[in-house]
Amino acid sequence: MSAIHPQLNARGELQHLLSLDGLPRDILTRILDLATPFTEVAEREVKKVPLLRGKSVFNLFFENSTRTRTTFEIAAKRLSADVINLNISTSSTAKGETLLDTVDNLAAMQADMFVVRHAASGAPYLIARHLAATGGDHIHVINAGDGRHAHPTQGLLDMYTIRHYKQDFENLTVAVVGDVLHSRVARSQLHALATLGVPEIRVIGPKTLLPTMVDRIAGPRGLRVFHDMREGLRDVDVVMMLRLQNERMQGALLPSPQEYFKSYGLTPEKLAMAKSDAIVMHPGPMNRGVEIDSAVADGGQAVILPQVTFGIAVRMAVMALLAGA
Amino acid sequence: MNIRIKNGRLVDPANGADRRADVFIAQGRIAGVGECPAGFTATRTLDAAGCVVCPGLVDLSARLREPGFEYRATLESEMAAAAAGGVTSLACPPDTDPPLDEPGLVEMLKHRARLPEFAKVYPIGALTEKLEGKRLTEMAELAEAGCVAFGQANIPVVDTQVLQRAMQYASTFGFPVWLQAQDPYLARNGVAHDGEVASRLGLGGIPVVAETIALAGILHLAQATGARVHLTRISSAAGLEMVAAARAAGIQVTCDVAVHHLHLSEGDIGWFDPHARLDPPLRSLADRDALRQGLASGAIDALCSDHTPVDDDAKLVPFAEAESGATGLELLLPLTLRWAAEMELPLSTAIARVTCDPARILGIAAGTLSVGAPADVCVFDPAAQVTVSREHLRSQGKNTPFLGASLAGRVRWTLVDGVPVFG
């Protein structure tokens, strides 16, 4: 096991963005800083800057996700890159080609950047290791979500959103609510919150949806675990809701969406436990009436749509940083 | 051929020997130790100065991948690996394709393995047909064909009534039953120990209770049926405690541990290293330390390589999709030595765990250099360093978490029935 995280090069610079676990604070902050000017690009008449002109960005989606793929596509196009979308779950791997064969083929097409979504935790690490071993290390890999492991750009855009509304992280109490066990979003959020020095990080959920050692996810400092949502939301500054997949009703994890909503759905009444200026976030797509009440989702404390807008700028910042801009 | 191995340090735990003594070999057997037998003339002399002379290693689990998985390994490649690793007897689990559930398959394997340059192969017959856990195999016939015990490799018998009857039937004939304790439901979708690392990396977890719940069932059935049970690949401190308690209560049971589990823990998965995908999974540091201690005290009877050659294609995939297992025949000796050195154990204790102790579990005449015993011998230089590399490994399986590691203990000669097969 190497001491250096595989997403950093020998000089400690960002070579790939694979995870927020082990991403140094200065790089994380730099991405957030870099994103700020990019939010203005969208407000111009010509929504483009030439930072990635002539570069080819391949969206490699081994698992379907129109929304995430679209945000990466917009980010790359606003940086003037050429974008190629590959929906691989329905093409080559179905014909028996291995993941690394696919990567070799695309590398041979002079790709500059791979944006990878895969159902297996760690798949982007495999790709990054393979590129390093085959002389393809000029190609940058961005993890767009791998299994239950990480969704680093989502974690970054969430941090950008918190900073936008709360200015700094040092006095905050933040709660992550829901299906942490299956959530790559939650893991990235928890790592980033810990790295940025949030003094009190809470997770709230039933025991069936929390990893065995959830208190150790964000490093040795630990976090507070709550099973009672009202208690967990008391005096928090930020509420980060997680999406609940319907298939969690199978496998004896939960009895029903109705019962889940009763215990862990965010209603105005439960939100009232948080600070009066608390913000409510959600990575989308939302299940109204399952993890969040419409009155909250559409209410004044929700910052769910600004998250989407900031997501484009943050992804532009990541791509620009990787391309050395 | 008469061979004299001279100037070596003889370590023969079965006879309590650790001293400077020459070993004399004639007609495939140990003819004398220390003193030259009357009328003995050496046709070949091996100078073992600076080396340890010990019984050939007895490995309780080495997958040879024949029949069925010849693209992963062949008898030839894995026997060369055994010889290079000082292993002279090995048990192979029944999870071949087809599984070892018919006498004809066992006879064919025994026949293929009969070459003089090969280690002695002891097949473990399938306990149930196709390892499906439904119908019993013809154990008496399989034993006649050469099976020394019956087991399921790492595929559990889910139906406890079938398991009970299989144990009753085996014990009717006095056949040992080898079982790996893992509850298939609790292990479902699991690929790593359900602990800190799996939580952080988002990998499906296999909790310790998957081992202890299955163990409880097996131990109760062992007591009820009187079957001689050998538990393969204990992985947790809690599991080990249960085995110790069962033995204290008089239940006939032995157990082993795989050599990787003495040195590695969940943390060695690092950033999704598929080489650390093993079955049972690498557990916590506390579990690893308990296994190291248990093997030293004898609470765990024997150490094995759990040799499992896996081709690159099955490892160059995301962690959860990778096939489990690591190559081990050539690493068993150096990793045993490393464990002994780190635990500050006498060399003879370490050697016992890979020679006479596993031989006792198998019930075979091996693992000792007593006069008259088959001359299965390993001569190794305990100080010589070996760097583990793909080129260095003779096994067709290059899959090991120890690639690049430098380990002390290089085999100089391996002899099977008095014939040098390596060196």
Interface residues (C-beta under 8 A of the other chain):
Chain A: M1 S2 H5 P6 L18 D21 T98 L99 L100 H118 A120 S121 G122 A123 Y125 L126 H130 D146 G147 R148 H149 A150 R184 R187 P211 T212 M213 V214 R216 I217
Chain B: D194 G195 E196 A198 S199 R200 L201 G202 L203 G205 P207 G267 D268 G270 W271 F272 D273 D313 L316 V317 P318 F319 A320 E321
